[in-house]
Amino acid sequence: MIEMAILGLLKDRAMHGYELKKELTAQLGQFWQASYGSLYPSVRRLEKNGMVERYYPKEDVARRKNIYRITPEGEQLFRSRLCEHTAVVDDARFGVRFAFFRYMECSDRVALLERRRAYLTDMVIDLKDKLRSYKEKIDDYTYRLMEHRVDTTRADIEWIDRLIAEEKLNITSNNLKGKPAS
């Protein structure tokens, strides 16, 4: 997951390690905390596999920082990982992909959101079944915690419904204008 986030950030612009860590924390810190101990091995792995490359800008001759940029192979890997079906079941994976939705086609965004909605709907059904069967077996606070999970999952579904509606409106609007949906 960290590799996908690195590739996504490098799509925006080339960066050195400190900048990557700062952007990972600023943009994706709610999903996980990237440490230099996980960042640099991931960058080296991506570089070894040809997904990113190091370069040294001419104006930075004195300090020679390792600046990384995404390669065409990295772009291809990023695009393929962005639409993976497994992204919907894990909150962090979904969140990282959502942070880079701007790089997806509108129809792909809708498909991913619909898969996430179906997953969350199944989760609500499962949680409600557990609430019914556990009611007599658990204490009030555990029960309330499970109720809270149902409520927050329902709120997530409502949010996704709004996003899907906006994306479909965007598709319709672009079709009427004769533009491809982006």
C-alpha positions as semicolon CSV with decimal commas, in nm:
position;residue;x (nm);y (nm);z (nm)
1;M;0,000;0,000;0,000
2;I;0,284;0,240;0,077
3;E;0,426;0,176;-0,269
4;M;0,102;0,280;-0,433
5;A;0,093;0,596;-0,222
6;I;0,453;0,678;-0,319
7;L;0,374;0,630;-0,688
8;G;0,062;0,845;-0,656
9;L;0,253;1,128;-0,490
10;L;0,531;1,109;-0,747
11;K;0,270;1,142;-1,023
12;D;0,208;1,492;-0,889
13;R;0,574;1,590;-0,882
14;A;0,924;1,462;-0,824
15;M;1,030;1,466;-0,458
16;H;1,314;1,370;-0,229
17;G;1,259;1,135;0,064
18;Y;1,185;1,401;0,324
19;E;0,921;1,558;0,099
20;L;0,765;1,216;0,032
21;K;0,739;1,145;0,406
22;K;0,590;1,489;0,469
23;E;0,330;1,447;0,191
24;L;0,246;1,092;0,296
25;T;0,175;1,217;0,647
26;A;-0,013;1,527;0,532
27;Q;-0,231;1,357;0,272
28;L;-0,261;1,001;0,396
29;G;-0,166;1,011;0,765
30;Q;-0,516;0,920;0,872
31;F;-0,470;0,576;0,717
32;W;-0,123;0,497;0,850
33;Q;0,193;0,663;0,972
34;A;0,480;0,619;0,730
35;S;0,821;0,598;0,892
36;Y;1,154;0,643;0,723
37;G;1,210;0,274;0,806
38;S;0,924;0,178;0,575
39;L;0,952;0,464;0,325
40;Y;1,311;0,422;0,208
41;P;1,301;0,042;0,161
42;S;0,981;0,088;-0,041
43;V;1,139;0,359;-0,256
44;R;1,448;0,142;-0,311
45;R;1,226;-0,154;-0,407
46;L;1,034;0,063;-0,653
47;E;1,362;0,196;-0,794
48;K;1,508;-0,156;-0,827
49;N;1,196;-0,266;-1,016
50;G;1,211;0,034;-1,250
51;M;0,898;0,206;-1,114
52;V;1,080;0,517;-0,994
53;E;1,413;0,666;-1,081
54;R;1,658;0,895;-0,909
55;Y;1,772;1,211;-1,073
56;Y;1,969;1,519;-0,978
57;P;1,845;1,857;-1,099
58;K;2,116;2,074;-1,252
59;E;2,038;2,359;-1,011
60;D;2,099;2,129;-0,710
61;V;2,464;2,041;-0,785
62;A;2,593;2,146;-0,443
63;R;2,370;1,927;-0,225
64;R;2,297;1,631;-0,456
65;K;1,974;1,520;-0,285
66;N;1,817;1,203;-0,414
67;I;1,513;1,324;-0,602
68;Y;1,271;1,054;-0,717
69;R;1,027;1,059;-1,004
70;I;0,786;0,805;-1,142
71;T;0,876;0,616;-1,460
72;P;0,635;0,507;-1,735
73;E;0,643;0,156;-1,583
74;G;0,556;0,308;-1,246
75;E;0,268;0,496;-1,406
76;Q;0,138;0,169;-1,548
77;L;0,167;-0,012;-1,213
78;F;-0,004;0,277;-1,034
79;R;-0,298;0,273;-1,277
80;S;-0,343;-0,103;-1,245
81;R;-0,334;-0,094;-0,864
82;L;-0,569;0,202;-0,849
83;C;-0,865;-0,002;-0,975
84;E;-0,797;-0,328;-0,790
85;H;-1,112;-0,497;-0,663
86;T;-0,957;-0,575;-0,324
87;A;-0,943;-0,204;-0,248
88;V;-1,298;-0,194;-0,118
89;V;-1,273;-0,427;0,181
90;D;-0,997;-0,255;0,372
91;D;-1,054;0,100;0,497
92;A;-0,690;0,202;0,453
93;R;-0,663;0,059;0,100
94;F;-0,986;0,225;-0,001
95;G;-0,873;0,554;0,154
96;V;-0,542;0,553;-0,033
97;R;-0,719;0,484;-0,361
98;F;-0,978;0,750;-0,288
99;A;-0,697;1,001;-0,230
100;F;-0,594;0,942;-0,592
101;F;-0,941;0,925;-0,752
102;R;-0,847;1,221;-0,972
103;Y;-0,633;0,981;-1,176
104;M;-0,921;0,743;-1,250
105;E;-1,181;0,756;-1,522
106;C;-1,523;0,859;-1,396
107;S;-1,676;0,520;-1,477
108;D;-1,396;0,343;-1,286
109;R;-1,458;0,568;-0,985
110;V;-1,828;0,479;-0,994
111;A;-1,749;0,106;-1,020
112;L;-1,511;0,120;-0,723
113;L;-1,760;0,322;-0,517
114;E;-2,039;0,078;-0,599
115;R;-1,822;-0,218;-0,492
116;R;-1,738;-0,033;-0,167
117;R;-2,108;0,038;-0,110
118;A;-2,199;-0,329;-0,159
119;Y;-1,925;-0,434;0,083
120;L;-2,043;-0,186;0,349
121;T;-2,408;-0,285;0,299
122;D;-2,314;-0,649;0,362
123;M;-2,120;-0,537;0,669
124;V;-2,427;-0,360;0,812
125;I;-2,640;-0,671;0,757
126;D;-2,376;-0,886;0,928
127;L;-2,341;-0,644;1,222
128;K;-2,717;-0,627;1,272
129;D;-2,736;-1,009;1,273
130;K;-2,462;-1,021;1,534
131;L;-2,639;-0,758;1,743
132;R;-2,954;-0,970;1,749
133;S;-2,769;-1,288;1,844
134;Y;-2,530;-1,126;2,094
135;K;-2,782;-0,903;2,271
136;E;-2,823;-1,137;2,566
137;K;-2,456;-1,246;2,573
138;I;-2,272;-0,912;2,590
139;D;-2,274;-0,616;2,822
140;D;-2,448;-0,288;2,737
141;Y;-2,127;-0,106;2,647
142;T;-2,010;-0,368;2,400
143;Y;-2,359;-0,368;2,253
144;R;-2,351;0,013;2,221
145;L;-2,010;-0,007;2,055
146;M;-2,147;-0,249;1,797
147;E;-2,446;-0,019;1,743
148;H;-2,205;0,266;1,686
149;R;-2,027;0,062;1,419
150;V;-2,360;0,006;1,241
151;D;-2,435;0,380;1,257
152;T;-2,093;0,487;1,125
153;T;-2,107;0,228;0,848
154;R;-2,452;0,355;0,747
155;A;-2,310;0,709;0,741
156;D;-2,030;0,586;0,514
157;I;-2,289;0,432;0,282
158;E;-2,479;0,764;0,265
159;W;-2,153;0,945;0,184
160;I;-2,074;0,694;-0,091
161;D;-2,426;0,730;-0,229
162;R;-2,369;1,105;-0,261
163;L;-2,034;1,048;-0,432
164;I;-2,187;0,801;-0,677
165;A;-2,466;1,047;-0,758
166;E;-2,210;1,324;-0,820
167;E;-1,999;1,100;-1,043
168;K;-2,302;0,988;-1,245
169;L;-2,410;1,351;-1,282
170;N;-2,059;1,428;-1,407
171;I;-2,084;1,143;-1,662
172;T;-2,425;1,266;-1,781
173;S;-2,309;1,627;-1,798
174;N;-1,999;1,536;-1,998
175;N;-2,202;1,315;-2,233
176;L;-2,436;1,605;-2,304
177;K;-2,138;1,829;-2,379
178;G;-1,979;1,563;-2,597
179;K;-1,675;1,532;-2,368
180;P;-1,529;1,213;-2,228
181;A;-1,592;1,179;-1,853
182;S;-1,276;1,225;-1,651
